[in-house]
Amino acid sequence: MAAIVNDAFLEMFITQKRLGELLGGIPQQTISQYLRGDRALDMDLFVSLCRVLRLDPLEVITAALGATE
């Protein structure tokens, strides 16, 4: 799942700092951990992140589940 989200982030051409600002003031270091998959997202933050990155949360979950099979 982290790879899908990270790819969408890279396509937006914004900084991790800016992404954190768009998500309500999350520090850049924390955003980096989320994008690498080193830190788990709670569901509310996951949905917010998907909205900012213009992703469908259900499609991200479905793709992530498909990648593990």
PyRosetta script that sets phi, psi and omega in degrees:
from pyrosetta import init, pose_from_sequence

init()
pose = pose_from_sequence("MAAIVNDAFLEMFITQKRLGELLGGIPQQTISQYLRGDRALDMDLFVSLCRVLRLDPLEVITAALGATE")
pose.set_psi(1, -39.2)
pose.set_omega(1, -179.3)
pose.set_phi(2, -59.9)
pose.set_psi(2, -38.1)
pose.set_omega(2, -179.5)
pose.set_phi(3, -63.6)
pose.set_psi(3, -40.4)
pose.set_omega(3, 179.4)
pose.set_phi(4, -64.1)
pose.set_psi(4, -46.5)
pose.set_omega(4, -179.8)
pose.set_phi(5, -65.7)
pose.set_psi(5, -42.8)
pose.set_omega(5, -179.7)
pose.set_phi(6, -63.1)
pose.set_psi(6, -42.2)
pose.set_omega(6, 177.9)
pose.set_phi(7, -59.9)
pose.set_psi(7, -43.5)
pose.set_omega(7, 178.7)
pose.set_phi(8, -64.4)
pose.set_psi(8, -38.9)
pose.set_omega(8, 177.6)
pose.set_phi(9, -61.1)
pose.set_psi(9, -46.2)
pose.set_omega(9, -178.5)
pose.set_phi(10, -62.9)
pose.set_psi(10, -33.1)
pose.set_omega(10, 179.4)
pose.set_phi(11, -72.1)
pose.set_psi(11, -17.8)
pose.set_omega(11, -178.5)
pose.set_phi(12, -82.9)
pose.set_psi(12, -16.6)
pose.set_omega(12, 179.8)
pose.set_phi(13, 57.1)
pose.set_psi(13, 44.6)
pose.set_omega(13, 172.0)
pose.set_phi(14, -121.2)
pose.set_psi(14, 164.1)
pose.set_omega(14, 179.6)
pose.set_phi(15, -85.6)
pose.set_psi(15, 161.8)
pose.set_omega(15, 174.8)
pose.set_phi(16, -62.7)
pose.set_psi(16, -35.4)
pose.set_omega(16, 177.7)
pose.set_phi(17, -61.4)
pose.set_psi(17, -45.1)
pose.set_omega(17, 179.8)
pose.set_phi(18, -65.3)
pose.set_psi(18, -40.1)
pose.set_omega(18, 177.2)
pose.set_phi(19, -60.2)
pose.set_psi(19, -43.1)
pose.set_omega(19, 177.2)
pose.set_phi(20, -60.5)
pose.set_psi(20, -39.9)
pose.set_omega(20, 177.5)
pose.set_phi(21, -63.5)
pose.set_psi(21, -43.0)
pose.set_omega(21, 179.9)
pose.set_phi(22, -65.1)
pose.set_psi(22, -23.7)
pose.set_omega(22, 179.6)
pose.set_phi(23, -95.8)
pose.set_psi(23, 14.0)
pose.set_omega(23, 174.0)
pose.set_phi(24, 98.9)
pose.set_psi(24, 19.7)
pose.set_omega(24, 175.0)
pose.set_phi(25, 97.9)
pose.set_psi(25, 30.7)
pose.set_omega(25, 177.1)
pose.set_phi(26, -78.2)
pose.set_psi(26, 131.8)
pose.set_omega(26, -179.0)
pose.set_phi(27, -60.7)
pose.set_psi(27, 149.3)
pose.set_omega(27, -179.2)
pose.set_phi(28, -56.0)
pose.set_psi(28, -40.0)
pose.set_omega(28, -178.6)
pose.set_phi(29, -61.8)
pose.set_psi(29, -38.1)
pose.set_omega(29, 179.0)
pose.set_phi(30, -69.3)
pose.set_psi(30, -41.5)
pose.set_omega(30, 176.5)
pose.set_phi(31, -58.6)
pose.set_psi(31, -43.7)
pose.set_omega(31, 178.6)
pose.set_phi(32, -58.3)
pose.set_psi(32, -42.8)
pose.set_omega(32, 179.0)
pose.set_phi(33, -64.3)
pose.set_psi(33, -40.6)
pose.set_omega(33, 177.1)
pose.set_phi(34, -62.3)
pose.set_psi(34, -46.3)
pose.set_omega(34, -175.9)
pose.set_phi(35, -67.9)
pose.set_psi(35, -29.4)
pose.set_omega(35, 177.1)
pose.set_phi(36, -82.6)
pose.set_psi(36, -13.5)
pose.set_omega(36, -177.0)
pose.set_phi(37, 83.8)
pose.set_psi(37, 14.3)
pose.set_omega(37, -179.9)
pose.set_phi(38, -82.9)
pose.set_psi(38, -13.9)
pose.set_omega(38, -177.6)
pose.set_phi(39, -136.2)
pose.set_psi(39, 134.8)
pose.set_omega(39, -178.4)
pose.set_phi(40, -78.4)
pose.set_psi(40, 145.6)
pose.set_omega(40, 175.5)
pose.set_phi(41, -97.3)
pose.set_psi(41, 140.7)
pose.set_omega(41, 169.7)
pose.set_phi(42, -79.8)
pose.set_psi(42, 165.4)
pose.set_omega(42, -172.1)
pose.set_phi(43, -61.4)
pose.set_psi(43, -41.9)
pose.set_omega(43, -179.6)
pose.set_phi(44, -61.6)
pose.set_psi(44, -44.7)
pose.set_omega(44, -179.8)
pose.set_phi(45, -68.6)
pose.set_psi(45, -37.4)
pose.set_omega(45, 176.8)
pose.set_phi(46, -58.5)
pose.set_psi(46, -46.9)
pose.set_omega(46, -179.9)
pose.set_phi(47, -64.2)
pose.set_psi(47, -42.9)
pose.set_omega(47, 178.4)
pose.set_phi(48, -62.1)
pose.set_psi(48, -42.7)
pose.set_omega(48, 178.8)
pose.set_phi(49, -62.0)
pose.set_psi(49, -43.8)
pose.set_omega(49, 178.0)
pose.set_phi(50, -60.9)
pose.set_psi(50, -41.8)
pose.set_omega(50, 179.4)
pose.set_phi(51, -62.2)
pose.set_psi(51, -45.8)
pose.set_omega(51, -180.0)
pose.set_phi(52, -61.8)
pose.set_psi(52, -39.3)
pose.set_omega(52, -177.6)
pose.set_phi(53, -87.3)
pose.set_psi(53, 4.5)
pose.set_omega(53, 178.4)
pose.set_phi(54, 60.1)
pose.set_psi(54, 44.3)
pose.set_omega(54, 176.8)
pose.set_phi(55, -113.9)
pose.set_psi(55, 151.5)
pose.set_omega(55, 173.6)
pose.set_phi(56, -88.7)
pose.set_psi(56, 116.9)
pose.set_omega(56, -177.4)
pose.set_phi(57, -54.5)
pose.set_psi(57, -40.2)
pose.set_omega(57, -179.7)
pose.set_phi(58, -65.5)
pose.set_psi(58, -39.1)
pose.set_omega(58, 177.8)
pose.set_phi(59, -65.9)
pose.set_psi(59, -37.4)
pose.set_omega(59, 178.7)
pose.set_phi(60, -64.7)
pose.set_psi(60, -45.8)
pose.set_omega(60, 179.7)
pose.set_phi(61, -63.7)
pose.set_psi(61, -44.4)
pose.set_omega(61, 179.7)
pose.set_phi(62, -61.3)
pose.set_psi(62, -43.6)
pose.set_omega(62, 178.6)
pose.set_phi(63, -65.0)
pose.set_psi(63, -40.5)
pose.set_omega(63, 179.5)
pose.set_phi(64, -65.1)
pose.set_psi(64, -40.5)
pose.set_omega(64, 178.2)
pose.set_phi(65, -66.9)
pose.set_psi(65, -38.1)
pose.set_omega(65, 178.2)
pose.set_phi(66, -65.9)
pose.set_psi(66, -32.1)
pose.set_omega(66, -179.4)
pose.set_phi(67, -72.6)
pose.set_psi(67, -21.0)
pose.set_omega(67, -178.3)
pose.set_phi(68, -92.6)
pose.set_psi(68, -7.9)
pose.set_omega(68, -178.1)
pose.set_phi(69, -86.2)
pose.dump_pdb("model.pdb")
